[in-house]
Amino acid sequence: MHPRPIFRKLGPVPILADFPPVFLLAVATTLGLVFGSFLNVVVYRLPRGLNVAWPGSSCPACGKPIAGYNNLPVLSWLLLLGRARCCGVKISPRYPLIEAIGGLYAYAIVTTQTLTLPTDTSIALAGTLFFCHLALGLSLVAAAFIDLEHLYLPDVLTFGGIGLGLLSLPLRHNIDWKASLLGAAVGFLVVWLPFDVLYRLIRGRVGMGLGDAKLVMLAGVWFGWQGALFTLLAGAVQGSIIILTVFLVRGKVDEPEAVKLERETARLELEKADGAEREQLEALLLKDPVLAQPAAEGLGQSMVPFGPFLVLALIEYQLFGNDVIFPFLFDVTAP
């Protein structure tokens, strides 16, 4: 079953076959690099409660605005040898890494999603599907980096991805409304019931947060119950391997420095408060297991961001689910 040719009803329009694959790949990769640069802004500003659209990019050390010619994705970092032109401070390699991920992601989407569409698909439909998948992917990348640094998944990213998945349903041929809603329910419940409700009753704390449940729910909206289960199971397996490897090499799993700073800031604010304000702050801290108290460093005791592993699995299903993962795991009629 092919995507419904919604845009072709408007009259003769260019189709996918009219554009050479190399042209589509070049345009998509360039766009991915540009959006990857904006993604750095989102990753830095969103968890700090800053406006992601304004003001423009500035040096993280001295605050001086960055000129456009010094803000070329990946290239500027390489030409400036990883330092800011304004003050010479060292710029984290995370910035070109995220930009490169944006470009590679866009390239992968064209390869696995766009170029696999029927050649008579309108370029408008193909482009819309490309931007939907790219928006999903970049949101996931941003969520992964934020969770790595701050141990939380912003609702604006997970709910935004859920909303985009529902809005794009009429354009996507891999799933219908019933399968999407079933996938959303399965995705949320398979995390919330065992890892929040039951785990809290047994051990007195959550095993996985609601942010993780919403992320698996997002997978269900986009790819049905199969995508939700794959995201949870593959994320758990890959995460366990990576965490165990880190623990064997380093002997501990470090807590992110940003979380330590946030906890110390919360402690100082609590010390300054009194009366009703202090009670309110104490109630808020009790609801936040990350800020309430430092976690132990032992394996199974430390607070580990699980979001990046879910994101990795979700991306794998997005790019390879229909052609590789789904037939391998879920096609029970296959010989």
Secondary structure in CASP SS format (residue, H / E / C, confidence):
PFRMAT SS
TARGET T0000
AUTHOR 0000-0000-0000
METHOD secondary structure of the structure
MODEL  1
M C 1.00
H C 1.00
P C 1.00
R C 1.00
P C 1.00
I C 1.00
F H 1.00
R H 1.00
K H 1.00
L H 1.00
G C 1.00
P C 1.00
V C 1.00
P C 1.00
I E 1.00
L H 1.00
A H 1.00
D H 1.00
F C 1.00
P C 1.00
P H 1.00
V H 1.00
F H 1.00
L H 1.00
L H 1.00
A H 1.00
V H 1.00
A H 1.00
T H 1.00
T H 1.00
L H 1.00
G H 1.00
L H 1.00
V H 1.00
F H 1.00
G H 1.00
S H 1.00
F H 1.00
L H 1.00
N H 1.00
V H 1.00
V H 1.00
V H 1.00
Y H 1.00
R H 1.00
L H 1.00
P H 1.00
R H 1.00
G C 1.00
L C 1.00
N C 1.00
V C 1.00
A C 1.00
W C 1.00
P C 1.00
G C 1.00
S C 1.00
S E 1.00
C C 1.00
P C 1.00
A C 1.00
C C 1.00
G C 1.00
K C 1.00
P E 1.00
I C 1.00
A C 1.00
G H 1.00
Y H 1.00
N H 1.00
N C 1.00
L C 1.00
P C 1.00
V C 1.00
L H 1.00
S H 1.00
W H 1.00
L H 1.00
L H 1.00
L C 1.00
L C 1.00
G C 1.00
R E 1.00
A C 1.00
R C 1.00
C C 1.00
C C 1.00
G C 1.00
V C 1.00
K E 1.00
I C 1.00
S C 1.00
P C 1.00
R H 1.00
Y H 1.00
P H 1.00
L H 1.00
I H 1.00
E H 1.00
A H 1.00
I H 1.00
G H 1.00
G H 1.00
L H 1.00
Y H 1.00
A H 1.00
Y H 1.00
A H 1.00
I H 1.00
V H 1.00
T H 1.00
T H 1.00
Q H 1.00
T H 1.00
L C 1.00
T C 1.00
L C 1.00
P C 1.00
T C 1.00
D C 1.00
T C 1.00
S E 1.00
I H 1.00
A H 1.00
L H 1.00
A H 1.00
G H 1.00
T H 1.00
L H 1.00
F H 1.00
F H 1.00
C H 1.00
H H 1.00
L H 1.00
A H 1.00
L H 1.00
G H 1.00
L H 1.00
S H 1.00
L H 1.00
V H 1.00
A H 1.00
A H 1.00
A H 1.00
F H 1.00
I H 1.00
D H 1.00
L H 1.00
E H 1.00
H H 1.00
L C 1.00
Y C 1.00
L C 1.00
P C 1.00
D H 1.00
V H 1.00
L H 1.00
T H 1.00
F H 1.00
G H 1.00
G H 1.00
I H 1.00
G H 1.00
L H 1.00
G H 1.00
L H 1.00
L H 1.00
S C 1.00
L C 1.00
P C 1.00
L C 1.00
R C 1.00
H C 1.00
N C 1.00
I C 1.00
D C 1.00
W H 1.00
K H 1.00
A H 1.00
S H 1.00
L H 1.00
L H 1.00
G H 1.00
A H 1.00
A H 1.00
V H 1.00
G H 1.00
F H 1.00
L H 1.00
V H 1.00
V H 1.00
W H 1.00
L H 1.00
P H 1.00
F H 1.00
D H 1.00
V H 1.00
L H 1.00
Y H 1.00
R H 1.00
L H 1.00
I H 1.00
R H 1.00
G C 1.00
R C 1.00
V C 1.00
G C 1.00
M C 1.00
G C 1.00
L H 1.00
G H 1.00
D H 1.00
A H 1.00
K H 1.00
L H 1.00
V H 1.00
M H 1.00
L H 1.00
A H 1.00
G H 1.00
V H 1.00
W H 1.00
F H 1.00
G H 1.00
W H 1.00
Q H 1.00
G H 1.00
A H 1.00
L H 1.00
F H 1.00
T H 1.00
L H 1.00
L H 1.00
A H 1.00
G H 1.00
A H 1.00
V H 1.00
Q H 1.00
G H 1.00
S H 1.00
I H 1.00
I H 1.00
I H 1.00
L H 1.00
T H 1.00
V H 1.00
F H 1.00
L H 1.00
V H 1.00
R H 1.00
G C 1.00
K C 1.00
V C 1.00
D C 1.00
E C 1.00
P C 1.00
E H 1.00
A H 1.00
V H 1.00
K H 1.00
L H 1.00
E H 1.00
R H 1.00
E H 1.00
T H 1.00
A H 1.00
R H 1.00
L H 1.00
E H 1.00
L H 1.00
E H 1.00
K H 1.00
A C 1.00
D C 1.00
G H 1.00
A H 1.00
E H 1.00
R H 1.00
E H 1.00
Q H 1.00
L H 1.00
E H 1.00
A H 1.00
L H 1.00
L H 1.00
L H 1.00
K H 1.00
D C 1.00
P H 1.00
V H 1.00
L H 1.00
A H 1.00
Q C 1.00
P C 1.00
A C 1.00
A C 1.00
E C 1.00
G C 1.00
L C 1.00
G C 1.00
Q C 1.00
S C 1.00
M C 1.00
V C 1.00
P C 1.00
F C 1.00
G H 1.00
P H 1.00
F H 1.00
L H 1.00
V H 1.00
L H 1.00
A H 1.00
L H 1.00
I H 1.00
E H 1.00
Y H 1.00
Q H 1.00
L H 1.00
F H 1.00
G H 1.00
N H 1.00
D H 1.00
V H 1.00
I H 1.00
F H 1.00
P H 1.00
F H 1.00
L H 1.00
F C 1.00
D C 1.00
V C 1.00
T C 1.00
A C 1.00
P C 1.00
END
